[in-house]
Amino acid sequence: MRRGGSRRSMLLLGIMVAVLVFILLYVMLSGGNNTPAQILPPTPVPKQQVVVAQKDIKGFTVVKPDDVIVKDVDVSTVITPSTNLPDQVIGKMLTRDYQAGKQIITTDVSDPGISQVLPKGLRAFVLPIHEVDNFGGQIVDGDVVDVLWTRNFEITTQIIGADGKPVLIQRTLPTTKKVLDNIKVLRVILLRAGTTGKQGNGPVNTAPQQNASDQAASAAAAAAAQQALYATAPETPFSAALILALRDQDAEVIKFARETGVVDLTLRAKDDAETERTTGITDKIMIEDYGVQIPELIVK
């Protein structure tokens, strides 16, 4: 009996030892990897840049550079049609009020009226010009010009004739003078159909099978038409209309000069505000100050 009981005790002991070994192995194997689970960063919310009002902007006023700012916002909050280019808003006019932080909608952006961009104390004046004063379509909004005036005067003078008696002589004599400086061009309105503002962009001849003589004739006609645009005769069509910013006195000067003579323009360099006093030009000044020679009649 003792031997049987001893065997059972040994068997139970072996089972217990096996169970303990299993538990130890399980604990060792499962407890050896105690590193915490890796926490993945949250997926970033997509951003998009848009132009927003940096402060309250009153409707129908010109937007200044410090009125707007480019800001990163959630893509889901972007309003269409918005913009990320401040240049599409600055200098333009908003057609309604905007509160600070609101996205600028491009459908609310329009070109400002003349009165919106006209400096205080100045007046808008329309001056139609020929192509010769449009510099081939190169004058643009914001340019600055000087104004020249040329007029023919009927001069009557009295001289002593060959018989010793006074004789009245009437001559038509021209004079040219710069009359205005630093006149800003607010707008350029092109009047000639097909004007592109750049030379060399005329209509393309698409006529099929045009022979050499026809091509030469077409080229000559196009050249003649282009040259005619630079004429200053009364029948020459105007190329553009310039809206100028003037004082009242300057407006009177240009109106009088345009109706009694010929007005021409010179274009100033950017940011050049210096003025030059001129003498004006007549035949006498050209001869005495510039050495122009009076031709002599040669009789053979």
Backbone bond lengths (Angstrom), bond angles and torsions (degrees), N, CA, C in turn:
res aa  C-N    CA-C-N  psi(-1)  N-CA   C-N-CA  omega(-1)  CA-C   N-CA-C  phi
1 M - - - 1.462 - - 1.509 110.97 -
2 R 1.291 118.00 -39.98 1.446 120.11 -179.59 1.509 110.70 -64.05
3 R 1.391 114.42 -37.83 1.460 116.40 -178.38 1.521 110.74 -66.20
4 G 1.358 116.48 -39.08 1.477 118.65 178.47 1.505 111.64 -65.03
5 G 1.353 116.26 -40.45 1.463 118.86 179.96 1.511 111.25 -67.50
6 S 1.316 115.51 -35.53 1.470 118.61 179.31 1.509 111.65 -65.41
7 R 1.353 114.69 -37.93 1.461 117.79 178.94 1.519 111.17 -65.44
8 R 1.332 115.85 -41.55 1.460 118.10 179.41 1.530 111.00 -63.76
9 S 1.332 114.55 -38.74 1.470 118.37 179.35 1.520 110.29 -63.76
10 M 1.334 116.11 -43.19 1.461 119.75 179.56 1.529 110.80 -63.87
11 L 1.356 116.51 -37.87 1.458 120.12 -179.90 1.514 111.01 -66.00
12 L 1.360 115.09 -44.49 1.457 118.79 178.45 1.524 111.39 -62.79
13 L 1.352 115.01 -39.65 1.449 119.58 179.71 1.534 110.77 -63.52
14 G 1.345 115.04 -39.65 1.474 118.28 179.70 1.510 111.77 -66.26
15 I 1.369 114.12 -38.93 1.472 117.15 178.73 1.517 110.75 -64.06
16 M 1.327 115.91 -43.10 1.463 119.85 -179.76 1.524 111.30 -62.85
17 V 1.379 114.82 -42.19 1.474 117.91 179.08 1.525 110.30 -63.13
18 A 1.347 117.21 -39.35 1.469 120.09 179.88 1.525 111.09 -64.68
19 V 1.365 113.85 -41.12 1.461 117.70 179.07 1.519 110.88 -63.42
20 L 1.350 115.74 -42.61 1.469 119.86 179.57 1.526 110.95 -63.08
21 V 1.365 114.55 -43.12 1.469 117.40 179.19 1.531 110.83 -61.99
22 F 1.348 117.00 -40.30 1.473 121.22 178.42 1.528 111.50 -61.78
23 I 1.341 113.33 -43.61 1.484 117.92 -179.52 1.516 110.76 -64.72
24 L 1.359 115.70 -43.15 1.471 119.81 -179.90 1.526 110.78 -62.12
25 L 1.366 114.80 -45.80 1.465 118.05 178.74 1.538 111.58 -61.45
26 Y 1.316 118.01 -40.31 1.471 121.94 -179.98 1.527 111.16 -63.39
27 V 1.372 112.05 -44.48 1.472 116.88 -179.73 1.505 110.80 -65.45
28 M 1.352 115.93 -41.45 1.461 119.26 -179.10 1.529 110.89 -65.02
29 L 1.351 114.51 -44.02 1.469 117.18 -177.60 1.521 112.28 -70.14
30 S 1.316 118.18 -42.03 1.470 120.80 -179.36 1.510 112.39 -79.13
31 G 1.297 118.72 -30.15 1.474 121.33 -178.40 1.499 113.19 -85.35
32 G 1.338 119.65 -7.74 1.460 121.17 -178.46 1.522 113.23 -78.21
33 N 1.329 116.38 -12.38 1.473 120.00 179.91 1.517 109.16 -115.28
34 N 1.335 113.86 70.36 1.472 119.81 -176.35 1.518 113.58 -90.70
35 T 1.374 117.71 6.19 1.466 119.06 179.67 1.522 110.09 -64.80
36 P 1.315 117.35 136.05 1.466 119.74 -178.16 1.522 111.09 -66.64
37 A 1.293 116.26 152.23 1.460 121.26 178.20 1.527 110.58 -63.01
38 Q 1.362 117.55 137.92 1.454 122.42 -178.59 1.533 110.79 -68.80
39 I 1.348 115.19 130.25 1.462 120.94 -179.79 1.530 108.50 -95.44
40 L 1.323 118.64 115.93 1.452 123.12 -179.29 1.529 110.03 -77.60
41 P 1.356 116.52 139.03 1.474 118.87 178.20 1.515 110.19 -66.14
42 P 1.316 117.13 150.79 1.470 119.88 179.46 1.528 110.70 -66.69
43 T 1.296 117.23 148.40 1.463 122.37 178.58 1.525 109.17 -66.14
44 P 1.378 116.98 124.21 1.470 118.69 -178.14 1.527 111.30 -64.84
45 V 1.318 114.90 143.45 1.461 120.68 178.26 1.524 108.45 -77.85
46 P 1.335 120.22 126.34 1.470 121.80 179.93 1.523 111.41 -57.61
47 K 1.339 114.75 137.96 1.459 121.46 -179.56 1.528 109.85 -114.37
48 Q 1.308 115.09 157.11 1.460 121.58 175.60 1.520 108.99 -144.78
49 Q 1.346 116.15 141.15 1.447 120.75 179.59 1.528 110.22 -85.00
50 V 1.322 115.13 134.59 1.462 121.27 176.39 1.523 108.87 -139.76
51 V 1.310 115.82 155.85 1.462 121.43 175.78 1.525 108.41 -85.96
52 V 1.331 115.56 126.13 1.465 120.76 179.32 1.520 109.14 -125.09
53 A 1.307 115.33 160.43 1.464 120.64 176.41 1.523 109.20 -72.17
54 Q 1.324 116.38 125.05 1.458 120.48 178.80 1.525 111.77 -80.03
55 K 1.322 115.89 -21.38 1.455 122.66 176.44 1.518 107.88 -152.57
56 D 1.304 117.14 173.28 1.462 120.11 179.18 1.529 109.85 -61.88
57 I 1.339 115.83 132.35 1.461 121.79 -179.90 1.525 108.48 -120.24
58 K 1.302 116.23 125.43 1.455 121.57 179.10 1.524 109.54 -76.73
59 G 1.313 116.28 137.93 1.452 120.78 178.12 1.516 112.87 -63.50
60 F 1.344 115.94 150.38 1.453 123.74 178.72 1.526 112.23 63.15
61 T 1.332 115.48 33.58 1.456 121.90 171.20 1.523 108.19 -124.82
62 V 1.316 116.67 153.97 1.462 121.34 -178.52 1.529 109.17 -75.79
63 V 1.327 116.38 131.51 1.460 122.25 -178.12 1.527 109.57 -76.82
64 K 1.341 116.16 126.96 1.462 122.25 178.71 1.527 109.63 -97.10
65 P 1.351 117.85 162.00 1.470 120.04 -177.22 1.518 114.05 -57.25
66 D 1.341 118.48 -33.85 1.458 119.70 -178.20 1.535 112.72 -86.80
67 D 1.332 116.87 6.02 1.472 119.80 177.74 1.520 112.41 -83.74
68 V 1.331 117.02 -22.49 1.465 120.39 -174.17 1.524 110.08 -129.52
69 I 1.342 115.02 163.82 1.452 121.98 178.52 1.526 108.09 -151.31
70 V 1.333 116.59 151.99 1.465 121.63 176.21 1.528 108.22 -90.64
71 K 1.325 116.45 128.72 1.457 121.55 -174.35 1.527 110.32 -132.45
72 D 1.365 116.51 144.43 1.464 122.31 174.40 1.525 109.19 -84.59
73 V 1.324 116.67 125.22 1.463 121.38 178.69 1.523 108.87 -131.33
74 D 1.344 116.28 161.48 1.464 120.59 175.94 1.527 109.90 -61.09
75 V 1.321 114.57 138.47 1.458 119.28 -179.64 1.524 111.29 -57.18
76 S 1.325 115.68 -35.28 1.463 119.34 -177.32 1.522 112.71 -67.77
77 T 1.359 117.39 -15.86 1.467 120.31 -178.18 1.529 112.64 -102.19
78 V 1.349 117.24 0.59 1.465 119.91 -178.39 1.532 109.37 -71.68
79 I 1.340 114.45 130.82 1.461 121.02 179.44 1.527 109.06 -96.43
80 T 1.304 116.05 135.68 1.464 121.40 179.95 1.534 109.78 -102.03
81 P 1.353 117.89 136.78 1.462 128.13 -0.01 1.526 110.94 -95.16
82 S 1.334 116.05 119.46 1.460 121.18 175.92 1.525 108.41 -107.52
83 T 1.319 117.63 -176.48 1.460 121.69 179.66 1.517 109.21 -146.12
84 N 1.319 115.97 154.64 1.456 121.39 173.80 1.520 111.57 -112.08
85 L 1.324 116.93 11.79 1.467 122.62 -178.53 1.527 109.49 -111.18
86 P 1.327 118.29 108.03 1.469 120.01 179.82 1.523 113.41 -59.53
87 D 1.348 117.36 -30.20 1.463 119.96 -178.24 1.525 112.35 -63.12
88 Q 1.334 116.97 -20.42 1.460 119.50 177.63 1.527 112.11 -77.89
89 V 1.327 116.08 -7.99 1.470 120.41 -177.41 1.524 111.57 -118.54
90 I 1.346 116.51 -42.14 1.469 120.98 -176.85 1.530 109.96 -64.19
91 G 1.309 116.17 133.18 1.455 121.37 -178.01 1.514 113.34 85.49
92 K 1.332 116.91 -6.39 1.459 121.63 177.25 1.525 109.70 -97.38
93 M 1.324 115.62 -179.15 1.457 121.24 -179.75 1.521 109.39 -120.38
94 L 1.345 116.61 135.55 1.453 121.98 175.69 1.525 109.10 -91.00
95 T 1.309 115.85 137.46 1.466 120.03 -175.15 1.526 112.69 -88.82
96 R 1.331 117.96 5.29 1.466 121.02 174.63 1.515 108.99 -154.75
97 D 1.332 116.53 168.68 1.462 120.97 178.43 1.526 110.52 -71.07
98 Y 1.339 115.56 147.20 1.460 122.13 176.18 1.522 109.15 -128.82
99 Q 1.348 115.81 134.15 1.448 120.82 174.85 1.525 110.10 -89.71
100 A 1.335 116.44 155.69 1.460 121.20 -179.91 1.527 110.26 -57.29
101 G 1.330 116.51 135.69 1.451 122.15 178.30 1.511 114.80 91.72
102 K 1.330 118.01 -9.29 1.454 120.80 -178.55 1.529 110.19 -82.08
103 Q 1.332 115.91 140.41 1.450 120.75 177.03 1.530 110.19 -68.47
104 I 1.353 115.52 139.10 1.455 120.28 178.59 1.528 108.59 -82.81
105 I 1.317 116.31 124.39 1.457 122.15 178.93 1.525 108.21 -95.44
106 T 1.322 116.06 128.45 1.462 119.58 -173.60 1.524 112.90 -65.70
107 T 1.306 118.28 -23.25 1.462 119.65 177.34 1.527 111.70 -71.37
108 D 1.347 116.43 -12.82 1.462 120.67 176.43 1.525 111.94 -95.19
109 V 1.343 116.90 5.17 1.463 121.83 -176.92 1.522 109.10 -106.61
110 S 1.325 116.61 131.15 1.460 120.67 178.28 1.519 109.27 -143.42
111 D 1.328 115.90 164.11 1.462 120.09 175.69 1.525 108.97 -66.97
112 P 1.328 116.62 137.39 1.463 118.70 -179.39 1.519 111.59 -71.40
113 G 1.304 116.31 150.99 1.455 120.57 174.63 1.514 110.41 -69.40
114 I 1.326 116.10 164.98 1.462 120.51 -178.53 1.528 110.91 -57.93
115 S 1.318 116.57 -42.40 1.466 119.28 -177.61 1.520 112.17 -65.61
116 Q 1.350 117.29 -22.28 1.462 120.51 -179.85 1.525 112.20 -74.07
117 V 1.324 116.79 -30.55 1.464 120.54 -176.79 1.529 112.35 -105.25
118 L 1.315 117.17 -2.23 1.464 120.80 -179.42 1.526 109.93 -77.10
119 P 1.351 118.07 122.02 1.473 119.97 179.12 1.525 111.36 -61.16
120 K 1.301 115.15 148.32 1.469 120.39 -179.78 1.522 109.96 -61.68
121 G 1.331 115.56 136.15 1.456 121.37 178.96 1.517 113.84 92.46
122 L 1.351 118.03 -8.86 1.463 121.52 178.93 1.521 110.46 -108.37
123 R 1.312 115.38 163.77 1.455 121.74 -179.51 1.529 108.95 -125.10
124 A 1.319 115.74 149.61 1.460 120.75 175.92 1.519 109.44 -85.67
125 F 1.329 115.70 135.13 1.470 121.49 -178.54 1.525 107.83 -136.32
126 V 1.327 117.39 132.71 1.465 122.11 -178.38 1.522 109.49 -94.68
127 L 1.336 115.50 126.08 1.463 121.42 178.22 1.524 109.34 -124.05
128 P 1.352 118.37 105.30 1.470 119.44 174.90 1.527 109.84 -71.95
129 I 1.329 116.29 140.46 1.465 120.27 -175.90 1.524 109.96 -133.61
130 H 1.326 115.09 155.25 1.448 121.68 174.02 1.529 109.30 -84.90
131 E 1.315 115.50 170.38 1.457 120.71 -177.59 1.526 112.16 -59.91
132 V 1.322 116.50 -32.10 1.456 119.97 -178.66 1.529 111.38 -62.60
133 D 1.329 117.67 -30.16 1.459 121.11 177.92 1.522 112.50 -95.68
134 N 1.323 116.28 -1.67 1.469 121.08 177.32 1.516 111.87 -95.03
135 F 1.347 115.61 -0.63 1.469 121.73 178.73 1.528 111.67 52.19
136 G 1.328 115.29 45.80 1.452 119.06 178.99 1.513 113.69 65.60
137 G 1.337 116.52 26.89 1.460 119.75 -179.65 1.511 113.93 84.23
138 Q 1.336 117.66 15.18 1.465 120.58 -175.71 1.527 113.92 -91.62
139 I 1.320 118.81 -11.37 1.463 119.53 175.95 1.521 108.72 -70.66
140 V 1.323 116.77 133.59 1.462 121.79 -178.28 1.522 109.39 -129.94
141 D 1.316 115.50 168.70 1.468 121.04 177.37 1.526 109.85 -55.30
142 G 1.331 115.64 134.12 1.460 119.88 177.03 1.509 114.42 96.11
143 D 1.334 118.60 -10.16 1.466 120.35 177.23 1.527 110.06 -68.13
144 V 1.327 114.67 162.22 1.469 121.01 -179.81 1.520 108.27 -125.52
145 V 1.321 116.58 135.16 1.468 121.44 -175.74 1.521 110.57 -129.59
146 D 1.347 115.14 160.14 1.459 123.25 167.61 1.527 107.74 -108.82
147 V 1.316 116.21 156.00 1.462 121.33 -175.02 1.531 110.04 -115.19
148 L 1.340 115.36 126.49 1.461 122.43 174.78 1.531 109.37 -106.85
149 W 1.323 115.18 148.77 1.464 120.20 179.33 1.519 109.12 -130.53
150 T 1.321 115.79 129.74 1.464 122.18 176.43 1.530 108.44 -121.22
151 R 1.339 114.76 134.28 1.471 118.70 -179.61 1.522 109.70 -145.96
152 N 1.317 115.18 144.49 1.465 121.61 173.10 1.526 109.24 -95.19
153 F 1.323 115.78 127.98 1.460 121.30 179.95 1.532 109.81 -109.35
154 E 1.315 115.46 139.17 1.458 121.26 174.07 1.533 107.76 -85.81
155 I 1.319 115.71 108.05 1.466 120.93 -176.35 1.526 109.42 -105.54
156 T 1.329 115.97 127.11 1.463 121.87 177.34 1.523 108.82 -113.26
157 T 1.307 115.26 126.36 1.458 119.38 -179.92 1.530 109.35 -132.56
158 Q 1.298 115.94 161.82 1.464 121.37 -177.67 1.514 109.06 -117.02
159 I 1.310 114.85 130.32 1.457 119.77 177.27 1.535 108.40 -129.07
160 I 1.297 114.49 166.80 1.469 119.88 177.79 1.514 108.18 -91.88
161 G 1.333 114.74 123.19 1.449 119.72 -178.79 1.506 112.35 -76.98
162 A 1.338 115.28 179.24 1.464 121.14 -178.77 1.524 112.33 -63.74
163 D 1.316 116.43 -26.08 1.458 120.15 179.72 1.511 112.35 -88.38
164 G 1.356 115.56 4.93 1.457 118.69 178.56 1.503 114.52 85.99
165 K 1.314 117.41 -1.57 1.450 121.14 -179.58 1.535 109.77 -97.03
166 P 1.353 118.07 150.16 1.476 120.39 178.77 1.525 111.30 -68.06
167 V 1.352 113.33 140.46 1.464 120.62 179.51 1.526 108.52 -128.21
168 L 1.336 117.06 133.37 1.465 121.39 177.34 1.529 109.72 -89.15
169 I 1.310 115.75 128.81 1.473 121.77 178.06 1.521 108.51 -119.68
170 Q 1.327 116.37 131.39 1.460 121.30 -179.96 1.531 108.85 -113.37
171 R 1.303 116.65 127.99 1.449 122.21 -179.93 1.542 109.40 -130.27
172 T 1.330 115.38 152.03 1.466 121.02 172.21 1.521 107.82 -102.09
173 L 1.321 116.17 116.13 1.461 120.80 -175.70 1.537 110.00 -122.27
174 P 1.337 117.84 134.46 1.470 121.02 -178.43 1.524 112.42 -90.09
175 T 1.303 115.00 159.20 1.466 121.51 172.72 1.519 108.73 -148.93
176 T 1.332 116.43 146.90 1.469 122.23 179.59 1.514 108.75 -132.44
177 K 1.338 115.90 138.05 1.465 120.32 -179.24 1.526 110.46 -151.05
178 K 1.307 115.94 140.35 1.471 119.57 169.90 1.521 107.77 -75.38
179 V 1.341 115.98 126.56 1.456 119.14 -174.46 1.529 113.19 -111.60
180 L 1.342 118.47 -23.33 1.462 120.51 -178.42 1.528 110.26 -139.60
181 D 1.331 115.08 145.22 1.466 121.76 178.15 1.523 110.22 -119.07
182 N 1.331 115.28 154.94 1.473 122.63 168.43 1.529 112.83 52.48
183 I 1.301 116.51 56.79 1.456 121.54 176.88 1.531 108.25 -98.90
184 K 1.326 116.18 120.98 1.463 120.22 -176.94 1.522 111.43 -85.26
185 V 1.337 114.43 137.08 1.461 121.73 176.45 1.531 108.31 -91.80
186 L 1.322 116.51 112.48 1.462 120.04 179.71 1.525 111.80 -78.38
187 R 1.323 116.59 -42.52 1.458 121.59 -177.21 1.530 109.13 -142.91
188 V 1.314 114.84 149.32 1.461 121.76 171.30 1.521 107.14 -119.18
189 I 1.315 116.85 117.78 1.461 121.97 179.82 1.524 107.60 -109.52
190 L 1.332 116.82 112.10 1.459 121.03 -179.94 1.525 109.65 -75.27
191 L 1.314 115.53 133.15 1.458 121.18 -176.83 1.516 112.75 -108.37
192 R 1.327 117.02 -27.93 1.462 120.07 -176.43 1.515 109.91 -82.10
193 A 1.319 117.84 128.02 1.458 122.23 -179.88 1.512 109.93 -62.12
194 G 1.343 115.76 135.50 1.452 120.87 177.99 1.506 113.84 86.13
195 T 1.348 118.19 -0.75 1.450 120.16 178.55 1.513 109.91 -66.01
196 T 1.325 116.29 130.67 1.457 120.77 -178.39 1.516 112.48 -111.26
197 G 1.338 117.10 -11.09 1.457 118.93 -177.78 1.510 112.71 88.12
198 K 1.320 118.97 -3.24 1.453 122.30 179.09 1.518 108.78 -137.43
199 Q 1.337 115.17 146.04 1.444 119.07 178.72 1.526 109.64 -75.46
200 G 1.350 115.16 153.83 1.448 119.48 175.04 1.505 114.02 84.45
201 N 1.330 119.08 9.64 1.455 121.21 -179.68 1.525 111.26 -114.40
202 G 1.307 116.67 40.44 1.447 120.72 -179.19 1.514 111.15 -76.12
203 P 1.332 117.25 179.41 1.454 120.45 -179.24 1.516 111.71 -63.50
204 V 1.312 116.64 146.55 1.454 122.94 -179.00 1.513 109.28 -93.85
205 N 1.318 116.56 133.18 1.455 120.91 179.81 1.525 108.74 -82.55
206 T 1.320 117.40 115.32 1.461 121.38 -177.38 1.523 112.14 -110.88
207 A 1.340 117.72 13.50 1.459 120.38 -178.96 1.526 109.42 -66.33
208 P 1.329 118.85 128.68 1.454 120.60 -177.75 1.522 112.01 -76.71
209 Q 1.342 114.96 150.83 1.452 123.12 172.73 1.531 111.92 51.81
210 Q 1.302 116.21 49.27 1.461 119.83 178.02 1.517 108.37 -88.57
211 N 1.327 116.29 126.13 1.469 118.77 -177.01 1.520 110.97 -76.85
212 A 1.330 115.44 174.04 1.464 120.78 -173.72 1.515 111.79 -63.42
213 S 1.338 117.71 -40.07 1.465 120.11 -178.54 1.526 111.31 -67.02
214 D 1.346 116.24 -38.84 1.464 119.77 177.82 1.524 110.73 -66.19
215 Q 1.324 116.05 -39.73 1.465 119.74 178.54 1.518 110.55 -63.87
216 A 1.320 116.76 -42.53 1.466 120.31 179.21 1.522 110.95 -63.49
217 A 1.344 116.13 -41.55 1.466 119.77 179.23 1.520 110.78 -64.96
218 S 1.334 116.54 -41.15 1.463 120.06 179.58 1.523 110.67 -65.44
219 A 1.327 116.09 -40.66 1.468 119.77 179.05 1.518 110.87 -64.56
220 A 1.321 116.57 -41.20 1.466 120.12 179.35 1.524 110.94 -65.48
221 A 1.339 116.56 -41.45 1.462 119.73 179.03 1.525 110.97 -65.11
222 A 1.346 116.98 -39.84 1.463 120.26 178.62 1.518 110.91 -65.50
223 A 1.343 116.79 -39.97 1.460 120.33 178.82 1.521 111.09 -65.45
224 A 1.354 115.98 -41.65 1.468 119.62 178.83 1.521 111.00 -64.18
225 A 1.337 116.56 -40.52 1.462 119.98 179.25 1.525 110.23 -65.12
226 Q 1.339 116.47 -39.78 1.464 119.74 179.56 1.522 111.14 -66.21
227 Q 1.329 116.44 -41.21 1.459 120.02 178.72 1.522 111.43 -66.33
228 A 1.342 116.00 -35.26 1.464 119.49 179.77 1.519 111.83 -63.12
229 L 1.317 116.47 -27.86 1.464 119.36 179.60 1.530 111.56 -64.66
230 Y 1.337 116.73 -24.85 1.455 120.08 -177.45 1.520 112.70 -90.06
231 A 1.316 117.32 4.67 1.458 120.45 176.36 1.525 109.69 -73.99
232 T 1.318 115.70 158.62 1.472 120.48 179.17 1.524 111.51 -118.73
233 A 1.324 116.04 16.08 1.464 119.38 177.95 1.521 109.70 -67.05
234 P 1.327 117.39 155.86 1.472 119.88 -178.30 1.519 113.73 -56.21
235 E 1.335 117.56 -31.72 1.462 119.27 -177.86 1.523 113.03 -82.71
236 T 1.329 117.76 -6.53 1.462 120.29 178.85 1.525 109.91 -66.90
237 P 1.323 118.57 127.58 1.477 119.27 -178.45 1.520 111.24 -67.39
238 F 1.310 115.10 147.50 1.454 119.89 176.26 1.525 109.70 -72.36
239 S 1.325 115.52 141.57 1.463 121.34 -179.38 1.519 112.16 -89.61
240 A 1.323 116.70 -35.50 1.467 120.68 -176.91 1.514 109.07 -156.04
241 A 1.315 114.75 166.12 1.463 121.92 172.94 1.525 107.35 -121.74
242 L 1.324 115.42 125.92 1.460 120.67 178.92 1.518 109.45 -98.84
243 I 1.313 116.73 131.35 1.460 121.05 172.82 1.524 106.59 -97.79
244 L 1.320 115.95 111.44 1.460 122.89 -173.30 1.522 110.81 -101.82
245 A 1.319 115.61 150.68 1.465 121.98 174.47 1.529 107.89 -99.59
246 L 1.335 116.52 112.64 1.461 121.44 -172.63 1.521 111.91 -131.71
247 R 1.333 114.04 156.53 1.454 119.03 163.70 1.534 108.28 -77.08
248 D 1.317 116.19 161.44 1.463 119.41 -179.71 1.524 111.52 -57.21
249 Q 1.341 116.68 -41.36 1.462 120.22 -179.55 1.526 110.78 -63.18
250 D 1.337 116.12 -41.34 1.464 119.78 179.78 1.532 110.98 -65.28
251 A 1.332 116.82 -37.31 1.462 120.26 177.95 1.532 110.36 -61.96
252 E 1.318 116.71 -40.01 1.456 120.11 177.79 1.518 111.14 -64.44
253 V 1.336 116.27 -39.38 1.464 120.34 180.00 1.528 110.51 -62.59
254 I 1.332 117.09 -47.42 1.464 119.76 -177.95 1.530 111.19 -66.23
255 K 1.308 116.58 -41.31 1.475 118.68 179.51 1.520 110.87 -61.44
256 F 1.326 116.74 -45.19 1.467 120.08 179.35 1.523 110.18 -65.03
257 A 1.324 117.21 -43.46 1.461 120.83 -177.68 1.522 111.18 -64.63
258 R 1.338 117.08 -39.80 1.460 120.83 -178.60 1.524 111.66 -68.29
259 E 1.327 117.60 -34.78 1.467 121.06 -175.70 1.519 113.33 -85.60
260 T 1.321 117.23 -16.69 1.471 119.41 -176.96 1.516 113.38 -116.57
261 G 1.319 118.07 -5.16 1.458 121.25 -178.85 1.515 111.02 -159.41
262 V 1.306 115.58 -150.72 1.464 122.58 -179.37 1.517 108.83 -117.71
263 V 1.339 116.08 130.31 1.455 122.36 178.76 1.526 108.82 -104.30
264 D 1.321 116.67 130.50 1.459 122.84 174.59 1.524 108.91 -126.21
265 L 1.323 115.52 160.48 1.463 121.16 -176.83 1.512 111.12 -122.88
266 T 1.317 116.04 146.12 1.458 121.94 166.98 1.526 107.70 -117.88
267 L 1.324 116.76 143.77 1.461 122.37 -174.86 1.516 110.18 -98.61
268 R 1.320 116.47 130.27 1.455 121.36 -179.06 1.528 111.56 -88.58
269 A 1.336 115.07 154.75 1.462 120.53 173.43 1.523 109.47 -71.54
270 K 1.303 116.30 158.51 1.457 121.33 -179.46 1.528 109.66 -61.51
271 D 1.336 115.76 133.76 1.466 123.84 176.70 1.536 113.08 63.89
272 D 1.325 118.05 19.59 1.463 121.49 176.86 1.525 108.25 -96.26
273 A 1.326 115.69 108.64 1.469 119.90 -177.83 1.524 111.94 -114.03
274 E 1.328 118.14 6.27 1.461 120.34 -179.29 1.525 110.04 -71.29
275 T 1.329 114.73 146.20 1.464 120.28 178.58 1.522 109.46 -113.99
276 E 1.303 115.76 150.04 1.469 122.04 179.64 1.522 108.38 -123.72
277 R 1.310 115.14 128.58 1.464 119.58 178.20 1.522 108.66 -80.57
278 T 1.309 116.60 128.15 1.457 120.77 -178.06 1.522 110.34 -116.22
279 T 1.327 114.99 159.84 1.468 119.96 -178.78 1.513 112.16 -88.46
280 G 1.345 116.37 -19.16 1.449 118.79 -166.53 1.526 108.27 81.72
281 I 1.310 116.12 159.89 1.460 119.63 -175.28 1.522 110.39 -126.42
282 T 1.334 114.34 130.71 1.459 122.38 171.77 1.519 107.49 -133.11
283 D 1.312 115.86 173.32 1.462 119.25 175.68 1.528 110.98 -56.12
284 K 1.319 116.93 -43.34 1.469 121.63 -177.35 1.530 110.89 -61.81
285 I 1.344 117.00 -44.08 1.466 120.20 -179.57 1.524 110.60 -68.30
286 M 1.322 117.49 -39.16 1.463 120.33 178.45 1.529 110.54 -61.20
287 I 1.329 116.18 -37.48 1.465 120.00 -178.60 1.519 111.35 -76.78
288 E 1.336 116.65 -47.51 1.463 119.86 -173.75 1.528 112.95 -78.80
289 D 1.328 117.63 -39.78 1.471 119.91 -174.25 1.525 113.25 -96.21
290 Y 1.321 118.23 -26.35 1.462 120.44 -175.73 1.524 113.12 -113.48
291 G 1.332 115.72 2.16 1.458 119.44 173.13 1.504 115.52 72.43
292 V 1.325 118.15 21.14 1.458 120.44 177.14 1.533 108.64 -66.68
293 Q 1.325 115.47 132.23 1.453 121.04 -177.35 1.529 111.10 -91.92
294 I 1.329 115.12 136.12 1.452 120.48 175.28 1.533 108.18 -81.18
295 P 1.315 117.68 124.46 1.464 118.95 -178.89 1.522 111.86 -67.16
296 E 1.313 114.52 146.86 1.472 120.57 178.29 1.522 109.90 -104.37
297 L 1.285 115.75 145.93 1.446 120.96 177.50 1.528 108.15 -81.52
298 I 1.319 115.62 122.04 1.462 121.18 179.59 1.514 108.34 -103.15
299 V 1.315 115.81 122.06 1.460 122.04 -179.65 1.506 108.63 -107.79
300 K 1.326 116.95 122.52 1.458 121.29 179.32 1.519 111.11 -107.77
